Amino acid sequence: MSVANVVMFEFETNNDLERWADWYMNNGPFPHQEINVFVKTGDTSAFGIATYPTEDARDTGGKLRDELINNSEMSFKIKEIVPMSGPILFEFIDGILNPLHSDY
């Protein structure tokens, strides 16, 4: 069963959020990600959702995310990050249920 990291981000400024998104679009995704979605929910807030085929791959993705966010050389500032994770119960892509994720 695939698993996901779901992360709430609160950036210092809207510009920081936009720089993170620009950096990730040009340098992502992390290894073994199946799906990655980044949703802007406010001027300085966003949710990231990344799916992985295994718990080990998800754990590696979380560690890479934390290393990147704590890298003092990056041009963006994150005020708060709240990571969560869990199994994927179902997944629709283009309105079609993915049978690999429908065994709930």
Secondary structure, 3 states (H helix, E strand, C coil): CCEEEEEEEEECCHHHHHHHHHHHHHHCCCCCCCEEEEEECCCCEEEEEEEECCHHHHHHHHHHHHHHHCCCCCCCCEEEEEEEEEECCCCEECCEECHHHCCC
